[in-house]
Amino acid sequence: MSTSKQLLTSVQVARFVAQGFLRLDGVVPQGINERAVAVLTEGLPAVSYGTPLRKAFAPDTFVHELLALPVVAGAVESLVGPEPTVDHQAVHVREPYEGQAQPLHADAIIDVRPDAFDIQLMYYPHEVTAGMGGTLSVPGSHLRRINETDVGRVQNLKGQTRLTCPAGTVVLVHHGIWHGGRRNDTADRRSMYKLRLNPTVPQVRLWDLSDLHDPAVTAELNTHFPWYEQATGRLEIYNRVLLWRALTGDDSFDVEYWVTRVSNRPTLTRSHA
């Protein structure tokens, strides 16, 4: 297996910008998965806020091995840079026949940064079946800012996804994604490890740029989701363009002129005075 980081492509980063998450299915070897299941049952030592990621986990821990996988290391670096810091970590457990689910929510307080974001790495060390209460998320919701459980009264949105995945799956999510853990209706315990990471460098052109001008990039950024309103949903495209401009440093990029048409501010010249 290659030991070099496998940076994301521009199409993958555009998909993250549009959807608010990126799945890496079954990328973690079974040996790490088995160690993780045992450790998560016992609990994890605390990691202080702001600890550099490279110093946060000892080499003999499953978290260190997970983050050292080229596909995981490359994806993390592509989104938050080479030296992120730890915001927090958590172990989320769904007990057998638990009978309740989390309300739909976004993590932490409202965060309106237009040109930066944290990521949350969600790692599933064992298979998650439909009955086990996989994480529910709403694609394309991350740039419509809410404060924690503001949308908790909402039960279902058209186009929402309920995660099912093979063992060793990692999902990287934008900190603003609307999500919630579903109830576990099986006899098996479900565990998920979550790690939130903060960038320490400008999040500009951190990934593999070889396909930056691929038409598939614009196609990803122009994705519509079933829960979008006809009018307000257009603002999601607008906000994606702003984020993509920040990530690429290209202030001329646009999708169907959504940003260009409202950015035109002709300067009053002396000849018009």
Contacts in CASP RR format, 6 or more apart in sequence:
PFRMAT RR
TARGET T0000
AUTHOR 0000-0000-0000
METHOD contacts of the structure
MODEL  1
MSTSKQLLTSVQVARFVAQGFLRLDGVVPQGINERAVAVLTEGLPAVSYG
TPLRKAFAPDTFVHELLALPVVAGAVESLVGPEPTVDHQAVHVREPYEGQ
AQPLHADAIIDVRPDAFDIQLMYYPHEVTAGMGGTLSVPGSHLRRINETD
VGRVQNLKGQTRLTCPAGTVVLVHHGIWHGGRRNDTADRRSMYKLRLNPT
VPQVRLWDLSDLHDPAVTAELNTHFPWYEQATGRLEIYNRVLLWRALTGD
DSFDVEYWVTRVSNRPTLTRSHA
1 70 0 8 1.000
2 70 0 8 1.000
3 70 0 8 1.000
4 70 0 8 1.000
5 70 0 8 1.000
5 73 0 8 1.000
5 74 0 8 1.000
5 77 0 8 1.000
6 70 0 8 1.000
6 71 0 8 1.000
6 73 0 8 1.000
6 74 0 8 1.000
6 75 0 8 1.000
7 74 0 8 1.000
7 75 0 8 1.000
7 77 0 8 1.000
7 78 0 8 1.000
7 206 0 8 1.000
7 207 0 8 1.000
7 208 0 8 1.000
8 16 0 8 1.000
8 22 0 8 1.000
8 74 0 8 1.000
8 75 0 8 1.000
8 78 0 8 1.000
8 79 0 8 1.000
8 207 0 8 1.000
8 208 0 8 1.000
9 207 0 8 1.000
9 208 0 8 1.000
9 210 0 8 1.000
9 211 0 8 1.000
10 207 0 8 1.000
10 208 0 8 1.000
10 209 0 8 1.000
10 210 0 8 1.000
10 211 0 8 1.000
10 212 0 8 1.000
10 214 0 8 1.000
10 217 0 8 1.000
11 211 0 8 1.000
11 214 0 8 1.000
11 216 0 8 1.000
11 217 0 8 1.000
11 220 0 8 1.000
12 22 0 8 1.000
12 78 0 8 1.000
12 207 0 8 1.000
13 78 0 8 1.000
13 79 0 8 1.000
13 207 0 8 1.000
13 247 0 8 1.000
14 216 0 8 1.000
14 217 0 8 1.000
14 218 0 8 1.000
14 220 0 8 1.000
14 221 0 8 1.000
14 244 0 8 1.000
15 22 0 8 1.000
15 220 0 8 1.000
16 22 0 8 1.000
16 79 0 8 1.000
16 172 0 8 1.000
16 174 0 8 1.000
17 220 0 8 1.000
17 221 0 8 1.000
17 240 0 8 1.000
17 243 0 8 1.000
17 244 0 8 1.000
17 247 0 8 1.000
18 140 0 8 1.000
18 220 0 8 1.000
18 221 0 8 1.000
18 222 0 8 1.000
18 223 0 8 1.000
18 240 0 8 1.000
19 139 0 8 1.000
19 140 0 8 1.000
19 223 0 8 1.000
20 139 0 8 1.000
20 140 0 8 1.000
20 141 0 8 1.000
20 142 0 8 1.000
20 173 0 8 1.000
20 174 0 8 1.000
20 176 0 8 1.000
20 177 0 8 1.000
21 137 0 8 1.000
21 139 0 8 1.000
21 142 0 8 1.000
21 171 0 8 1.000
21 172 0 8 1.000
21 173 0 8 1.000
21 174 0 8 1.000
21 177 0 8 1.000
22 75 0 8 1.000
22 171 0 8 1.000
22 172 0 8 1.000
22 173 0 8 1.000
23 165 0 8 1.000
23 169 0 8 1.000
23 170 0 8 1.000
23 171 0 8 1.000
24 71 0 8 1.000
24 72 0 8 1.000
24 75 0 8 1.000
24 169 0 8 1.000
24 170 0 8 1.000
24 171 0 8 1.000
24 172 0 8 1.000
25 165 0 8 1.000
25 166 0 8 1.000
25 169 0 8 1.000
26 165 0 8 1.000
26 166 0 8 1.000
26 167 0 8 1.000
26 168 0 8 1.000
26 169 0 8 1.000
26 170 0 8 1.000
27 69 0 8 1.000
27 71 0 8 1.000
27 72 0 8 1.000
27 168 0 8 1.000
27 169 0 8 1.000
27 170 0 8 1.000
28 66 0 8 1.000
28 69 0 8 1.000
28 72 0 8 1.000
28 123 0 8 1.000
28 125 0 8 1.000
28 167 0 8 1.000
28 168 0 8 1.000
28 169 0 8 1.000
28 170 0 8 1.000
29 69 0 8 1.000
30 167 0 8 1.000
30 168 0 8 1.000
32 62 0 8 1.000
32 65 0 8 1.000
32 66 0 8 1.000
32 125 0 8 1.000
32 168 0 8 1.000
33 125 0 8 1.000
33 126 0 8 1.000
33 167 0 8 1.000
33 168 0 8 1.000
34 125 0 8 1.000
35 62 0 8 1.000
35 65 0 8 1.000
36 62 0 8 1.000
36 66 0 8 1.000
36 123 0 8 1.000
36 125 0 8 1.000
36 193 0 8 1.000
37 125 0 8 1.000
37 126 0 8 1.000
37 191 0 8 1.000
39 61 0 8 1.000
39 62 0 8 1.000
40 91 0 8 1.000
40 93 0 8 1.000
40 125 0 8 1.000
40 191 0 8 1.000
40 193 0 8 1.000
41 191 0 8 1.000
43 91 0 8 1.000
44 63 0 8 1.000
44 89 0 8 1.000
44 91 0 8 1.000
44 193 0 8 1.000
47 56 0 8 1.000
47 57 0 8 1.000
47 86 0 8 1.000
47 88 0 8 1.000
47 89 0 8 1.000
48 86 0 8 1.000
49 85 0 8 1.000
49 86 0 8 1.000
49 87 0 8 1.000
49 88 0 8 1.000
50 85 0 8 1.000
50 86 0 8 1.000
50 87 0 8 1.000
50 198 0 8 1.000
51 85 0 8 1.000
51 86 0 8 1.000
52 83 0 8 1.000
52 84 0 8 1.000
52 85 0 8 1.000
52 86 0 8 1.000
53 67 0 8 1.000
53 76 0 8 1.000
53 83 0 8 1.000
53 84 0 8 1.000
53 85 0 8 1.000
53 86 0 8 1.000
53 197 0 8 1.000
54 83 0 8 1.000
56 63 0 8 1.000
56 86 0 8 1.000
57 63 0 8 1.000
57 64 0 8 1.000
57 67 0 8 1.000
58 64 0 8 1.000
63 89 0 8 1.000
63 193 0 8 1.000
63 195 0 8 1.000
66 72 0 8 1.000
66 123 0 8 1.000
66 170 0 8 1.000
67 73 0 8 1.000
67 76 0 8 1.000
72 121 0 8 1.000
72 170 0 8 1.000
75 170 0 8 1.000
75 172 0 8 1.000
76 84 0 8 1.000
76 119 0 8 1.000
76 121 0 8 1.000
76 172 0 8 1.000
76 197 0 8 1.000
77 206 0 8 1.000
78 206 0 8 1.000
78 207 0 8 1.000
78 208 0 8 1.000
79 117 0 8 1.000
79 119 0 8 1.000
79 172 0 8 1.000
79 203 0 8 1.000
79 206 0 8 1.000
79 207 0 8 1.000
80 118 0 8 1.000
80 119 0 8 1.000
80 197 0 8 1.000
80 198 0 8 1.000
80 199 0 8 1.000
80 203 0 8 1.000
80 206 0 8 1.000
81 199 0 8 1.000
81 200 0 8 1.000
81 201 0 8 1.000
81 203 0 8 1.000
81 206 0 8 1.000
82 201 0 8 1.000
82 206 0 8 1.000
83 200 0 8 1.000
83 201 0 8 1.000
84 197 0 8 1.000
84 198 0 8 1.000
84 199 0 8 1.000
84 200 0 8 1.000
85 197 0 8 1.000
85 198 0 8 1.000
85 200 0 8 1.000
86 195 0 8 1.000
86 196 0 8 1.000
86 197 0 8 1.000
86 198 0 8 1.000
87 118 0 8 1.000
87 196 0 8 1.000
87 197 0 8 1.000
87 198 0 8 1.000
88 195 0 8 1.000
88 196 0 8 1.000
89 193 0 8 1.000
89 194 0 8 1.000
89 195 0 8 1.000
89 196 0 8 1.000
90 193 0 8 1.000
90 194 0 8 1.000
91 191 0 8 1.000
91 192 0 8 1.000
91 193 0 8 1.000
91 194 0 8 1.000
92 181 0 8 1.000
92 191 0 8 1.000
92 192 0 8 1.000
92 193 0 8 1.000
92 194 0 8 1.000
93 189 0 8 1.000
93 190 0 8 1.000
93 191 0 8 1.000
93 192 0 8 1.000
94 132 0 8 1.000
94 133 0 8 1.000
94 134 0 8 1.000
94 181 0 8 1.000
94 182 0 8 1.000
94 183 0 8 1.000
94 184 0 8 1.000
94 189 0 8 1.000
94 190 0 8 1.000
94 191 0 8 1.000
95 184 0 8 1.000
95 189 0 8 1.000
96 184 0 8 1.000
96 186 0 8 1.000
96 187 0 8 1.000
96 188 0 8 1.000
96 189 0 8 1.000
97 184 0 8 1.000
97 185 0 8 1.000
97 186 0 8 1.000
97 187 0 8 1.000
98 183 0 8 1.000
98 184 0 8 1.000
99 183 0 8 1.000
99 184 0 8 1.000
99 185 0 8 1.000
100 183 0 8 1.000
101 133 0 8 1.000
101 136 0 8 1.000
101 180 0 8 1.000
101 181 0 8 1.000
101 182 0 8 1.000
101 183 0 8 1.000
102 180 0 8 1.000
102 181 0 8 1.000
102 182 0 8 1.000
103 149 0 8 1.000
103 152 0 8 1.000
103 153 0 8 1.000
103 180 0 8 1.000
104 136 0 8 1.000
104 138 0 8 1.000
104 149 0 8 1.000
104 151 0 8 1.000
104 152 0 8 1.000
104 154 0 8 1.000
104 157 0 8 1.000
104 178 0 8 1.000
104 179 0 8 1.000
104 180 0 8 1.000
105 146 0 8 1.000
105 148 0 8 1.000
105 149 0 8 1.000
105 150 0 8 1.000
105 151 0 8 1.000
105 152 0 8 1.000
105 178 0 8 1.000
105 179 0 8 1.000
105 180 0 8 1.000
106 141 0 8 1.000
106 142 0 8 1.000
106 145 0 8 1.000
106 146 0 8 1.000
106 147 0 8 1.000
106 148 0 8 1.000
106 150 0 8 1.000
106 151 0 8 1.000
106 175 0 8 1.000
106 176 0 8 1.000
106 177 0 8 1.000
106 178 0 8 1.000
106 179 0 8 1.000
107 120 0 8 1.000
107 148 0 8 1.000
107 175 0 8 1.000
107 176 0 8 1.000
107 196 0 8 1.000
108 148 0 8 1.000
108 175 0 8 1.000
109 147 0 8 1.000
109 148 0 8 1.000
110 145 0 8 1.000
110 146 0 8 1.000
110 147 0 8 1.000
111 117 0 8 1.000
111 118 0 8 1.000
111 145 0 8 1.000
111 175 0 8 1.000
111 176 0 8 1.000
112 145 0 8 1.000
114 239 0 8 1.000
114 242 0 8 1.000
114 243 0 8 1.000
114 246 0 8 1.000
115 203 0 8 1.000
115 242 0 8 1.000
115 243 0 8 1.000
115 246 0 8 1.000
116 199 0 8 1.000
116 202 0 8 1.000
116 203 0 8 1.000
116 246 0 8 1.000
117 142 0 8 1.000
117 174 0 8 1.000
117 175 0 8 1.000
117 176 0 8 1.000
117 199 0 8 1.000
117 203 0 8 1.000
117 243 0 8 1.000
118 174 0 8 1.000
118 175 0 8 1.000
118 196 0 8 1.000
118 197 0 8 1.000
118 198 0 8 1.000
118 199 0 8 1.000
119 172 0 8 1.000
119 173 0 8 1.000
119 174 0 8 1.000
119 175 0 8 1.000
119 196 0 8 1.000
119 197 0 8 1.000
120 172 0 8 1.000
120 173 0 8 1.000
120 175 0 8 1.000
120 194 0 8 1.000
120 195 0 8 1.000
120 196 0 8 1.000
120 197 0 8 1.000
121 170 0 8 1.000
121 171 0 8 1.000
121 172 0 8 1.000
121 194 0 8 1.000
121 195 0 8 1.000
121 196 0 8 1.000
121 197 0 8 1.000
122 135 0 8 1.000
122 170 0 8 1.000
122 171 0 8 1.000
122 172 0 8 1.000
122 173 0 8 1.000
122 192 0 8 1.000
122 193 0 8 1.000
122 194 0 8 1.000
123 168 0 8 1.000
123 169 0 8 1.000
123 170 0 8 1.000
123 192 0 8 1.000
123 193 0 8 1.000
123 194 0 8 1.000
123 195 0 8 1.000
124 163 0 8 1.000
124 165 0 8 1.000
124 167 0 8 1.000
124 168 0 8 1.000
124 169 0 8 1.000
124 170 0 8 1.000
124 171 0 8 1.000
124 191 0 8 1.000
124 192 0 8 1.000
125 167 0 8 1.000
125 168 0 8 1.000
125 191 0 8 1.000
125 193 0 8 1.000
126 167 0 8 1.000
126 168 0 8 1.000
126 190 0 8 1.000
126 191 0 8 1.000
127 165 0 8 1.000
127 166 0 8 1.000
127 167 0 8 1.000
128 134 0 8 1.000
128 163 0 8 1.000
128 164 0 8 1.000
128 165 0 8 1.000
128 169 0 8 1.000
128 190 0 8 1.000
129 164 0 8 1.000
129 186 0 8 1.000
130 162 0 8 1.000
130 164 0 8 1.000
131 184 0 8 1.000
131 185 0 8 1.000
131 186 0 8 1.000
132 184 0 8 1.000
132 185 0 8 1.000
132 186 0 8 1.000
132 188 0 8 1.000
132 190 0 8 1.000
133 162 0 8 1.000
133 181 0 8 1.000
133 182 0 8 1.000
133 183 0 8 1.000
133 184 0 8 1.000
133 185 0 8 1.000
133 190 0 8 1.000
134 162 0 8 1.000
134 163 0 8 1.000
134 164 0 8 1.000
134 181 0 8 1.000
134 182 0 8 1.000
134 190 0 8 1.000
135 162 0 8 1.000
135 163 0 8 1.000
135 171 0 8 1.000
135 179 0 8 1.000
135 180 0 8 1.000
135 181 0 8 1.000
135 182 0 8 1.000
135 192 0 8 1.000
136 160 0 8 1.000
136 161 0 8 1.000
136 162 0 8 1.000
136 163 0 8 1.000
136 179 0 8 1.000
136 180 0 8 1.000
136 181 0 8 1.000
136 182 0 8 1.000
137 160 0 8 1.000
137 161 0 8 1.000
137 163 0 8 1.000
137 173 0 8 1.000
137 177 0 8 1.000
137 178 0 8 1.000
137 179 0 8 1.000
137 180 0 8 1.000
138 157 0 8 1.000
138 159 0 8 1.000
138 160 0 8 1.000
138 161 0 8 1.000
138 177 0 8 1.000
138 178 0 8 1.000
138 179 0 8 1.000
138 225 0 8 1.000
138 227 0 8 1.000
139 159 0 8 1.000
139 160 0 8 1.000
139 161 0 8 1.000
139 225 0 8 1.000
140 177 0 8 1.000
140 225 0 8 1.000
140 236 0 8 1.000
141 176 0 8 1.000
141 177 0 8 1.000
141 178 0 8 1.000
141 227 0 8 1.000
142 173 0 8 1.000
142 174 0 8 1.000
142 175 0 8 1.000
142 176 0 8 1.000
142 177 0 8 1.000
142 178 0 8 1.000
143 174 0 8 1.000
143 176 0 8 1.000
143 236 0 8 1.000
143 239 0 8 1.000
143 240 0 8 1.000
143 243 0 8 1.000
144 235 0 8 1.000
144 236 0 8 1.000
145 176 0 8 1.000
146 176 0 8 1.000
146 178 0 8 1.000
151 178 0 8 1.000
157 227 0 8 1.000
158 226 0 8 1.000
158 227 0 8 1.000
159 225 0 8 1.000
159 226 0 8 1.000
159 227 0 8 1.000
160 227 0 8 1.000
162 182 0 8 1.000
163 171 0 8 1.000
165 171 0 8 1.000
173 179 0 8 1.000
175 196 0 8 1.000
184 190 0 8 1.000
203 246 0 8 1.000
203 247 0 8 1.000
204 246 0 8 1.000
204 247 0 8 1.000
204 248 0 8 1.000
204 249 0 8 1.000
205 247 0 8 1.000
205 248 0 8 1.000
205 249 0 8 1.000
211 217 0 8 1.000
212 248 0 8 1.000
218 255 0 8 1.000
221 237 0 8 1.000
221 240 0 8 1.000
221 241 0 8 1.000
221 244 0 8 1.000
221 255 0 8 1.000
222 237 0 8 1.000
222 255 0 8 1.000
222 256 0 8 1.000
224 233 0 8 1.000
224 237 0 8 1.000
225 236 0 8 1.000
228 236 0 8 1.000
234 258 0 8 1.000
237 255 0 8 1.000
237 256 0 8 1.000
237 258 0 8 1.000
238 258 0 8 1.000
238 259 0 8 1.000
240 255 0 8 1.000
241 253 0 8 1.000
241 254 0 8 1.000
241 255 0 8 1.000
241 258 0 8 1.000
241 259 0 8 1.000
242 259 0 8 1.000
244 250 0 8 1.000
244 253 0 8 1.000
245 251 0 8 1.000
245 253 0 8 1.000
245 259 0 8 1.000
254 260 0 8 1.000
END
